[in-house]
Amino acid sequence: MSDLVLVKNNVVNIGAKMATITKKVLVICGTGVATSTVVAMKIKSFCESRNIAVAVTQGKVMDIVRGIEGYDLIVATTPIPSKVTIPVIPGLPFLTGIGVDATLEKIAQALS
């Protein structure tokens, strides 16, 4: 007989054992340095405030061209190749300051 698995708020309850599911987010900018650092920090802080377990990695578009896997979400401040099958949320609001709250809500929804 297998244990009952319940998932709620990123917590898995397998019988009497509980574990947090960590979502993986890839933040992409042109060079994978400055811009992605700013965006990654904002995403980490937001997710902490919402109790969303998240691992945020920074990268550049060339990382995607070489192939990526294992991510739940990409937040990109630059155009992403159309062949990418991972959900992508535009990260430009983090740079302009316009629509940041709405973008963070989209990220929360995508990770829930």
One Martini backbone bead per residue (centre of mass of N, CA, C, O) as a GRO file, in nm:
protein
  112
    1MET     BB    1   0.098   0.035   0.022
    2SER     BB    2   0.052   0.369  -0.028
    3ASP     BB    3   0.106   0.680   0.041
    4LEU     BB    4  -0.024   0.976   0.106
    5VAL     BB    5  -0.030   1.266  -0.113
    6LEU     BB    6   0.013   1.606  -0.010
    7VAL     BB    7  -0.035   1.934  -0.163
    8LYS     BB    8   0.059   2.242   0.016
    9ASN     BB    9   0.234   2.511  -0.003
   10ASN     BB   10   0.498   2.337  -0.085
   11VAL     BB   11   0.396   2.079   0.082
   12VAL     BB   12   0.478   1.748   0.162
   13ASN     BB   13   0.261   1.471   0.249
   14ILE     BB   14   0.398   1.156   0.360
   15GLY     BB   15   0.214   1.073   0.566
   16ALA     BB   16   0.426   1.168   0.838
   17LYS     BB   17   0.586   1.316   0.623
   18MET     BB   18   0.771   1.624   0.561
   19ALA     BB   19   0.825   1.842   0.267
   20THR     BB   20   0.989   2.074   0.081
   21ILE     BB   21   0.937   2.245  -0.216
   22THR     BB   22   1.176   2.343  -0.446
   23LYS     BB   23   1.192   2.599  -0.653
   24LYS     BB   24   1.309   2.678  -0.988
   25VAL     BB   25   1.490   2.975  -1.083
   26LEU     BB   26   1.562   3.155  -1.386
   27VAL     BB   27   1.774   3.431  -1.444
   28ILE     BB   28   1.770   3.640  -1.737
   29CYS     BB   29   2.034   3.797  -1.917
   30GLY     BB   30   2.271   3.903  -2.122
   31THR     BB   31   2.529   3.826  -1.898
   32GLY     BB   32   2.461   3.722  -1.592
   33VAL     BB   33   2.486   3.967  -1.378
   34ALA     BB   34   2.359   4.247  -1.283
   35THR     BB   35   2.056   4.224  -1.355
   36SER     BB   36   2.010   3.938  -1.234
   37THR     BB   37   2.081   4.016  -0.944
   38VAL     BB   38   1.849   4.208  -0.887
   39VAL     BB   39   1.619   4.013  -0.955
   40ALA     BB   40   1.695   3.778  -0.768
   41MET     BB   41   1.671   3.935  -0.500
   42LYS     BB   42   1.369   4.005  -0.528
   43ILE     BB   43   1.262   3.718  -0.549
   44LYS     BB   44   1.371   3.605  -0.284
   45SER     BB   45   1.234   3.807  -0.096
   46PHE     BB   46   0.945   3.753  -0.181
   47CYS     BB   47   0.938   3.445  -0.124
   48GLU     BB   48   0.999   3.467   0.175
   49SER     BB   49   0.738   3.639   0.243
   50ARG     BB   50   0.561   3.373   0.118
   51ASN     BB   51   0.684   3.090   0.174
   52ILE     BB   52   0.875   3.026  -0.078
   53ALA     BB   53   1.054   2.777  -0.204
   54VAL     BB   54   1.372   2.891  -0.344
   55ALA     BB   55   1.586   2.865  -0.636
   56VAL     BB   56   1.819   3.101  -0.758
   57THR     BB   57   1.937   3.153  -1.091
   58GLN     BB   58   2.188   3.273  -1.297
   59GLY     BB   59   2.186   3.402  -1.646
   60LYS     BB   60   2.214   3.351  -1.995
   61VAL     BB   61   2.113   3.300  -2.308
   62MET     BB   62   2.337   3.090  -2.377
   63ASP     BB   63   2.236   2.881  -2.173
   64ILE     BB   64   1.981   2.812  -2.334
   65VAL     BB   65   2.111   2.728  -2.601
   66ARG     BB   66   2.265   2.483  -2.460
   67GLY     BB   67   2.074   2.402  -2.229
   68ILE     BB   68   1.792   2.335  -2.015
   69GLU     BB   69   1.700   2.198  -1.687
   70GLY     BB   70   1.487   2.190  -1.394
   71TYR     BB   71   1.294   2.427  -1.431
   72ASP     BB   72   0.998   2.617  -1.343
   73LEU     BB   73   1.132   2.910  -1.412
   74ILE     BB   74   1.150   3.213  -1.611
   75VAL     BB   75   1.329   3.524  -1.578
   76ALA     BB   76   1.330   3.791  -1.826
   77THR     BB   77   1.521   4.082  -1.968
   78THR     BB   78   1.525   3.913  -2.232
   79PRO     BB   79   1.510   3.754  -2.504
   80ILE     BB   80   1.366   3.433  -2.582
   81PRO     BB   81   1.367   3.151  -2.717
   82SER     BB   82   1.098   2.971  -2.855
   83LYS     BB   83   1.202   2.670  -2.766
   84VAL     BB   84   1.113   2.721  -2.490
   85THR     BB   85   0.922   2.528  -2.233
   86ILE     BB   86   0.952   2.712  -2.012
   87PRO     BB   87   0.825   2.929  -1.823
   88VAL     BB   88   0.784   3.288  -1.898
   89ILE     BB   89   0.881   3.594  -1.736
   90PRO     BB   90   0.893   3.914  -1.756
   91GLY     BB   91   1.161   4.142  -1.611
   92LEU     BB   92   1.138   4.452  -1.679
   93PRO     BB   93   0.993   4.575  -1.423
   94PHE     BB   94   1.257   4.567  -1.246
   95LEU     BB   95   1.387   4.810  -1.416
   96THR     BB   96   1.141   5.028  -1.426
   97GLY     BB   97   0.909   4.988  -1.182
   98ILE     BB   98   0.678   4.879  -1.370
   99GLY     BB   99   0.491   4.612  -1.244
  100VAL     BB  100   0.616   4.448  -1.007
  101ASP     BB  101   0.379   4.334  -0.842
  102ALA     BB  102   0.250   4.176  -1.078
  103THR     BB  103   0.499   4.000  -1.133
  104LEU     BB  104   0.518   3.868  -0.854
  105GLU     BB  105   0.240   3.733  -0.873
  106LYS     BB  106   0.308   3.557  -1.118
  107ILE     BB  107   0.529   3.403  -0.978
  108ALA     BB  108   0.360   3.283  -0.750
  109GLN     BB  109   0.165   3.132  -0.937
  110ALA     BB  110   0.384   2.960  -1.090
  111LEU     BB  111   0.489   2.827  -0.799
  112SER     BB  112   0.201   2.689  -0.695
   0.00000   0.00000   0.00000
